[in-house]
Amino acid sequence: MEDVEDVEGGQSVASEDEEDELNEDDVSESEEEEQVNTKPTKPSQAKRDQKTSRRRDEIPQDGVYTAEVYKSNMFKLQVDELLEQVRPKYGKKEAPAENAMRTLKAIIEQIPSREPLPVHDAEKSLLKSSKVAIPFPHPRPPRDAQYKLQYAKPASINATGSYPLKIATRTGEDLVIDLVVTMPMSLFQEKDYLNYRYFYKRAYYLACIAAGIKDSKEHKFKIVFDCLNGNYLQPIIVVNPSGDGGPDDFSSSKCRIQIIPIAVDKAFLAEKLLPEKNCVRPKDAEENSSSTKLTPTPFYNATLQADCSVTAYLKLLHAASSQCDAYKDACLLGRIWLRQRGFNSQIRKGGFGNFEWAAIMAVLLQSNPGAGVPLLSAGYSSYQLFKATLQFLANRDLTKTPFLFQVKDVGIPKSEGNPVFFDGLRNLNILFKMSPWSYKLLRQEADMAVKMLADSTFDQFEPTFIVKADPLLYRHDGIIDIPFSSLKYDFNDGEFHQKLLQTCRKLYSALVRGLGDRVTSVSIVLPEEASWQVGSAKPSEDREGRILVGFITDPANVARTVDHGPPAENKKEAASFRQFWGEKAELRRFKDGSILESTVWSLKEGGESILGQIVKHLLRRHISVEVADNSVILADQFARLLPSRQLAGQSGTAPFLPLMNAFSALEKEIRGLDGLPLQIRHILTADPQLRYSSISVPSANPGKNMAQPASIIVQFEGSGRWPDDLGAIQRTKIAFLLKISSLLSESNTEITSRVGLENPSQPYQNQSFLDITTPLGPAFRLRIHHDREATLLERKLKDKALDGPSREAAALALAAYKRDFLHIPAHTQAMQFLCTRFPALSPTLRLVKKWFASHLLTPHFAPELIELLVARTFLQPHPWTAPASPSTGLLRTLLFLSRWDWRHVPLIVDLSSDNSDSSARMTPEQLADTTTRFDAWRRIDPALNRLVLFAASSLAPDGATWTDRARPARVVAARMTALARAAVAVAR
């Protein structure tokens, strides 16, 4: 294979290699299709870099241009700062790793050739001389194989990956440097693409390199075997620093080196490795039999083709970086986005990583004959390239409509859910490592990212690039935990890996079909595979391992008790339905006269949820009884903490229906009273119990009184007969309440009511209320709202002759008036709407309040403030969708609290953002005004003595309604953050 300096006139080549990380551990991955020469950059490269930099400097930086190509000025600044921070500072720290890389190259070049030996003799010789076991893939080569294994000096050795190109990222985890060792063509025969022969020779070649490094007396390295991207066909050597402080120790560089053997370009005929071909022939098949009659082996073929396509992809990525100045930065953004969502090229991590992103973007920058202009323009900015690639991933379903680039007459094998992005020039389906569940999850994440970036009001930089979106408990509403031991597989069986993947596909297919529209996503997570010592065989899978299945539920359908199947007259579909569901399928007649196959699920108090029942049945029928009995379903595990727990699957607002019905009856009773001096304009709710957010469900029993009456507000129509004095207004309110009490007693003798007094030391504030107990038990506390009070209080505050204490009392009274009579009713109405819109919101509110109460924080926080924190989780859920279970809502709220830097960042919640009326939503200008208020508060009160938390909403944009006068105090807010961080640590 030609060296890098021979490609494209000696210019270094772009590569996309290691994973980015942001404040989290990372598993770096390698990209076998990319390589970069280890030689110093040539003058031509320096000139090109200067030219590129000059072109970028010439781009106009005015606000209009920036907003068009980078979403906003602030977004561009954030992206620039992010890219600056994740790029490593090349210097003395990396020098030891570079020296180790040169040393390894010299060692490999000095390894002597080995004569051809039969498989058994070659294996025995290596084990005896160097104590190195050959990492053969399964199935192992037969002892009587006619071919022989040998080692010859490599055709070339090149460093690969993003590190040599200075586009790597370093944020705490080890960098990965790949050394690609090109095996000479003399080792291979024409038919070596069949029956694993190439991979056997590759494994022997790798073992010889490991023996050479291990036997080197002058140099010390720690080496282990691993699989490239978790592909069992591609073992590699991982070189770690010795840690002894010697000349070869590169521990200070925080790097690791991976040695990857590959084949020369076009080592085998491309048409032999097409996806529809079979390259693993049965033993009884004749050697020259037609492969079209056999089952295609697309994964095997693609793996072999990937080993033969290094130079081709090297040229592709180089051409893309030369053609488009923003390509490298767009690759960095894509790498960060993928990493934060848990994707990389590892098969068990989704099979879509840095290389896949870079290669797809490079292909999309080229025009496909007959398809017009390229999907991506070379003139795009890095942000535009990033967003356009996301749009392609989100909008194009590659399982139904494969993307074929410059392909003629290529058959794609039919498979369930496997995506196809076939690069015809290089004969490779770039997405061959992806599974159906990982591809669907990738599309959902891409769609969510596109929606986030389309938000014109709130800045979505942090949820897009900073927040880790992959923890199971935050991403999913439920998890199925299946231990490996329940599968009853032989852990020492070489086919365990393949059997496990087959079981996962069967499990995924059964769950997707059985759960249907009850879930919007099903994804499977498998444990990471470990490396192993070069002197031993690959270890068996960890017996303590488990399959984790995460699912995101649809609240509208998850609790449905009856599933309708096909009509009885559709014999084929009905038979398939009965075959799938077994004894649960039954024929039923429905009210509309239809006779359908169906399944019915029971809903019992304290019993297993409907979702749990379905999952257990599917596991028992389609996997095994052992798996069903040993699996654990973790779904809404915190719901049991709520008092008065409702039936599983019931709406979160259901426990409050008796109280709401009682309020509706009382409202009707009051409005029907004859003899009131004024007509009633409004009767509004103003209490957590009436917005479905109190921890305890209010009692609806006639013999049991409520612990706290639910507050309601009555406002009468305007009249000039109201007095123009604050004290007289309070006495008029008392008279009104007495009159209402009298009339209620006359109209309904079962209603009891009595007038109470409050705030005796604050004459400007509300002085009276009316407690009403209904016949069914619910009690209400009625207060009268008169809008003239605000005018009189504002007039008093403008009176310069007013003394200090009176001015303070008037200010307090005005704030209390606005809070109690304006903001709380409006907030209650908004929360009522949201609780009916999001079924999980009400129980989440109660869980979060219980968390505050459990840590003795409740007295320091207004209930409306806690509700705003939870509402934010549902209205601004990015990078996830809105929670569909209370437990998920609780954990995400705690995560926000643990990350919220309330000293420098305001809490701003648009309570109307879920409203279909776009005119009611918060505008960017209103958001800017609210942010300006926050900045003003921090300038006025830098010590946070009066306002610690700035919590604004579209209904209370001042930010101080619920938190003024140090509620909570700074020390309490700090304690809240510390407790939330501790809770998040436990959840992880």
Secondary structure by P-SEA (a helix, b strand, c coil): cccccccccbbbbbbbcbbbbcccccbbbbbccbbbbcccccaaaaaaaaaaaaaaaaccccaaaaaaccccaaaaaaaaaaaaaacccccccaaaaaaaaaaaaaaaaabbbbccccaaaaaaaaaaaccccccccccccccccccccccccccccccccccccccccccccbbbbbbbbbbbcccccccccccaaaaaaaaaaaaaaaaaaaacccbbbbbbbbcccccccbbbbbbbbcccccccccccccbbbbbbbbbccccccccccccccccccccccccccccccccccaaaaaaaaaaacaaaaaaaaaaaaaaccaaaaaaaaaaaaaaaaccccccccccccaaaaaaaaaaaaccccccccccccccccaaaaaaaaaaaaaccccccbbbbcccccccccccccccccccccccccccccccaaaaaaaaaaaaaaaaaaacccccccccccccccccccccccbbbbbbcccccccccccaaaaaaaaaaaaaaaaaaaaacccccbbbbbbcbbbbbbcccccccccccbbbbbbbbbccccccccccccccccaaaaaaaaaaaacccbbbbbccccccccbbbbbbbcccccaaaaaaaaaaaccccaaaaaacccccccccccccccccccccccccaaaaaaaaaaaaaaaaacccccccccccccccccccccccccccccccccccccbbbbbbccccccccccaaaaaaaaaaaaaaaaaaaaaacccccccccccccccccccccbbbbbcccbbbbbbbbbbcaaaaaaaaaaacccccaaaaaaaaaaaaaaaaacccaaaaaaaaaaaaaaccaaaaaaaaaaaaaaaacccccccaaaaaaaaaaaacccccccccccaaaaaaaaaaaaaacccccbbbbbccccccccccccccaaaaaaaaaaaaaaaaacccccccccccccccccccccccccccccaaaaaaaaaaaaaaaaaac
